[in-house]
Amino acid sequence: MAGKNEATEGASLDWCDEFRDSALEALYRRTMQRQDAQQLCHALWLIAAIFLLFIVVDYLLLGAGALFLALAVIRATVALCCLILARFIAVRPAQAHRPLPLNLIYWVAITGLLLTILLPPGSIGLHISSVVVACLTIYLLVPNRLPWILLWNTYLCCGFIMGALMWKPLPAGLLASSVLILAFANLMGWLTLGRINRLQRKQFALLVEEREINRRLQSEIDERQMLEARLRHMASTDPLTGIPNRRHFFELAEREFNRAHREATPLAICMVDIDLFKTLNDHHGHAVGDLVLTTVASCCASVLRETDIIGRYGGEEFVLALPQADLETATTIAERLRHKVSTLQLPMLDAGQRLSVTVGISQVTAGESSLEPALQRADAALYSGKSRGRNCVVVAGEAPSAIAVQA
């Protein structure tokens, strides 16, 4: 509720029908910049076309005399200034909100209009109509800040009234009627402009609020996705070694088991056990034991192929699934692992004390419906290797490939 109140307060308007929040107003004007530039260009082209067409009308009314030439020069000057500014705005849309070029053209156009109204003969009704149209054009067609719009309409109306009094005296009743008409035109223009500005800014404020809500929702979605990914990682990863835990290993291995049956490809299973880990853990403490587990896990991961799967089976035991690996390939990988672990040098171990692992290997057979029989054979081979001296690789049903050196 507080956030909504702040948003409502920031979107409130001042007497100019602009946002009280200067940052929001600046954002609105930047957003409307291209649209206002296009609107201004169209208005300037229209004004220039009207002034040029009135040259033809002046010729039909006055003929080719000195007064016509004076009017033609004034109208052509105003039209040329409008066209120059339109071209400038088309190339640089940001200039549509700059006070200098816009207000300079306002001054030129209004001054030219006052001169062309006062110079030629004609009915006062036609002149008043021209001023009313000009007032509404300033309010509705040429984008500008409201204070400037009020200033230029004041200049236009006061200039017309003063010119009418000095050069074309009007009866008091007609003058009063002209003032009322101009006042009504300005009131209607102001009210219409205010309504348009309020509507546009209300829509913009709603759009900004919607974007902010969408941004927050997207942020919450991203945060929730990150949390879910983290939870999935925590649920599937052993926190100590960073490799898949037992549950996740069996999920991955089950996929490979099904693929091996579909494609009739070999799948080997390896059980890896750290030799004399309990003795090492009791002698050096759990911190060293955790370091040994992490180091051996890294060794396992480093010797595996990209498609191989590793998991922590429990305690000091690790389990490997080797897709498309026969017993010979699995033995080669296991020997590489055993050799790498046996060459590790950890400074916290006693002199001459080396780490070693025993590996039991089996292969999934065609008639098996689950991984369990292969795991049991690999586990039996592992314990066979431990009974024969450790630090060796044993294939289920075969003699060990290397006999351990007692640690």
N, C-alpha and C positions, 0 to 999 in steps of 0.2 A: 504494500500500500504506500509506503514511504517513497519507493522508487517511482511509482506512478504519479504521486503528487509532485515530485521533483521534475518529472518529465512534463507534466501539465504546466507547472510554473515556468519552466524554460521555454515552452511553446507559447506563452502569453504574448500579446501584441501591445505595442504602444500606440500613441495617437496617430502616428504615421502608418499604422497597420503593418509594422515591421516587428520582428521578434525582439523582445527585450534582451534575450540572450544574444550578445554580439557574435559569439562564435557560431551559434545556430544560424543567425542572419547571414554571416559571411559564407557559411556552407550553402545556404539556400541560393545566394546570389551566384556563387560559383556553379551550382547545379543549373541555374536558369540562364547562365551566361550565353550559351549558344542559341537557345530559344529567343532570348531578348535581342541578340544580335540579328537574327533572321527577321524578327518582327520590326526592328528599327530599319533594316535595309529596305524592307517592303514599304514601310511608311515613307521613307525618304524618296524612294522611286515614285511613289504615288504623288507626294507633294511636288516633286520636280515636274512630273507630267502635267499636273493641274496648272502650275505656274506657266509652263510652256504653252498649254492650250489657251490660257487666258491672253497670251500675246495675239493669237488669231482673233479672239473676241474683241480685244482692244482695237485691232486694225479695222474690223468691221464697224465698230462704233465710232472711231475717231479718224480713221484714214491715216495716210502717211504724213503726219505732222510732227512738230517738235514734242508735243505732249505724248504722242504714241511712242516716239523714240525713247523718251525718258522712262515711260512705263515698261517698254520692252527691255531696256537695260536693267532696270530693277528686277523684273521677273526673271530674266535670264541669269542674273547674278545669283539670286536665291536658288534657282534650279541647279545651276552649276555647283554651288556650295553643297547642296543636298546630294548630288550625284558623287561629288568627291568624297564626302563623308561616308556615303553608302559603300563606295569601293574600299575605303580605308577600313570600315567595320567588317566588310566581307573577308578581307585579308587578315585582320587582327580582331577577332570577336571580343577579346578582353576589353577593347576600347569602348564597347557599348556601355560599360558601367563607369567610364572615366568622366569626371565632371567637365573637364575643359573642352574636348571636341564637341560633346553633345550640347552643352550650354552655349557654346559659340554659335553653333548652327541655329539653336533656338533664337538667339538674339538677331542673327541675320534674317531668318525667316519671318519673325514677328515684325521686325522693323520694316522689312520689305513689304509685308502685307499691309501694315498701317499706311505706308506711303502710297501703295497702289489703291487703297480704299479711298484715301483723301484726295488724291490727284484727279482721277477721272470723274466726269459728271455721271449722274445716275441717281436712282431713288435711294432714299435712306434705308428703306426696307431691305434692299439687296445688300447694302453694306452691313447692316445688322446681321443678316443671315450669314454673311461671310465670316463675321467675327464669332458668331455662335458655333459655326462648323469648325473654325480654328480652335476654339476653346475645347470642344469635345475631342478634337484630334490630339491636342496636347495631353488630355487626360487619358485617352484610351489607346491611341496608336503608337505614340512615341514613348518608350519606357524611360522613366526617370524617377528620382526620389521625390516623394510628395512635397517637401518644402520647396524644391526647385519648380515643381509643377505649379504650385500656388503662386510663387514669385512671378513666373512667366505669364500666367493668366491675369495676374494683377497688372502687369506691365501692358498686356494686350488690351484689357478692358479700359484701364485708365488712359492709355494712349488714344484709344478710339474716342472716348468721351471728350478728352481735352482737344483732340483734333476737330471733333464735331462742333465744339463750342467756339474754337478759334477760327476755323476755316469754313465751316458749314453750320452756322447757327441753327439750332432746332427750337421749336416751340417747347415750352416747359412740359406740357403733357407728353409730347412725343419723346422728350429726353428722359422723363421719368419712366415711361414705358420701356425705353431702350435699356435703362439701368436695371429694371426689374427682369427683363428678358435675359440680360447677361448674368444677373445674379442667379436666376433659376438655372441657366445653362451650367454655371459653375457648380451649383449645388448638386445638380443631377450628375455631372461629371465626377465630382468628388465622391458622392455616394456610390456610384457605379464602380469607380476605381477601388474604393475601399472594400466593396463587396468582393470584387475579383481578387484583390490582394489577400483578404481574409480566407477566401476559399482555397486559393493556391497554397497559402502557407499552412492552412489546416491540413490539406492533403499531404503537403511535404512533411509536416510534423508527424502525421500518422505513418508515412513511409519510413521516416527515420526511426520511429518507435518500433515499427515492424521489423526493420533491419536489425535493430539492436536486440529485439527478442529472438530473431532468427540466429543472430551471432551467439547469444547466450545459450540458446538451445543447441547449436552446433558445438559450442564449447563443452556443454554438458555431455553431449553425445560422444565427443572425442575423449573426454575425461572418463566416461563410462566404458568406452571401448578399450582405453588404455588400462583401466582397472580390471576389466574382464580378461584382457590379454595377460595382465600380471597374475591374476588369479589362476588362469589356465596354466601359465608357466610354473607358478608355485605348486599347483596340483599335479603337474606332470614331471617336475624336475627335482632331483635330489638336492636339498639345500646346501649340503657340504661340498659335493664334488661337481655340481652343475651339470651332470649328465642325467638322462631320463631315469625316473624312479622305476620301481618294479612294475607298478600298474601300467605306466605309460609304455614301458618296454614291451610288455605283452600285447598292448594294443597295436604297436607298430609291427611287432613280430608276427602277430596273427594275420596282418595284411600280407606280409611276405609269404607266410605259410599258404594262404589261399592262392596267391599269385603263382607260387611254385607248383601247386597242384593243377591250376588251370593251364599253365604253360609247360608243364613237365620239365621244370628246371630244378637243379639241386639247391638245397638249403642246409647249411651247416650250423650247428649250435656249439658254442664254446662256453665252458664254465671256468672262471679264473678266480683263484684264491691266493691271497697274500700269505706266504709261508711264515709261520711263527709270529703271526700278528699279535696274538694275545700276550705273548711274552714281551714283545717290543712295547706294546701299549702299557703293560704293567710296570716295565722297567723305566721307560722314559716319560710316561704320562700321556694323558689324552690329547694334549696339544700336538705332540709329535705324532701320535697315532692319526690324528685328523690330517696332518700334513702328508703323512705317508699315503693315506687313502686318496687325497687330492692328487698327489704326484702320480700314483699308479693309474688313476682314472685318466689323467692327461696322457700318459704313455699309451694306454689302450686306444684313446681317441686318435692319437697321432699315427698309429700304425694301421688303422682301418682304412678301407676304401670309402669313397663318398656314399655308396649305397649301403654300407654296413651299419648295423644298429648295435648300440651299447646301452647297458642299463646296470644300475646297482641292484644286485639281487638281494643283498642283506648283509649287514656286518662288514666283513672284509672280502665278500664275494661279489664278483661282477659277472655278467652274462652277456654274450655276444651272439648276434644272429647275422650270418654271412650269406646273403642271397647270391644265387648263381655261383656258389663255391662248393667244389667237391672236397673230399677229405684231404687230398694233396694240397689244394689251395689253402684250405683252412689250417692245415699243419704249418705251412709256410708262414702264414700270418701270425699264428700262435708262437712259433719259434722266434719270429722277429720281435714280438712283444716280450717274450721271456728274456731274450738277450738284452733288449733295451732296459728292462727293469733291473737286470743283474748288473748292469754297468752304471747305474745311478750312484752318485756319491752325495750323501746328505751329511752335512757337517755335525749334526747333533748325534749321529750314530757313533758307536765306539769304533776304534781303529780296527780295520779288518772285517767289520760287520757290514754285510751287504744285503740289500733287499732281494727277494726272489719271489717268483710266482709259480704255481703249478696250474696247468691248463688241461682240462678234459674236453675231448672233442667227440661229437657224434653227428650223424647226418639223418635228416628226415627221410623215411622210406615212403614208397608210393602208397602202401596200404594204410598208413596212419591217418587218423582223422583229427589229430590235435598235436600240439607241440610237446605235450607232457611226456610221451615215451622217449623222445629224443633228449629232452632235458634230463630225464632220469638216467639215460645211458651216459650222457656227458658228465653228470654228477658222479656216477659210479666210476667212470674213468678218472675223474679228478681225485677221488679218494684212493683209487689204485695208485696213482702217481704219488700221493702223499705217503702211502705205506711203503713205497719203493725208495723213498729218500727225498722227495720234494724237488723243486727247481727243475721241472721237466714238463714235457708235453706228451699226453697220453691220448691215443685214439681209442675209442671204445672197441674192445675186442682185440687190440693189438698191444705189443710190448711198448714201453715208453721209449721215446726217441732220444732222451738224454736223462742221465741219472743225476740226482741232486748232489750238490756239495752242501753238507750240513752247515747251517748258519751258526 
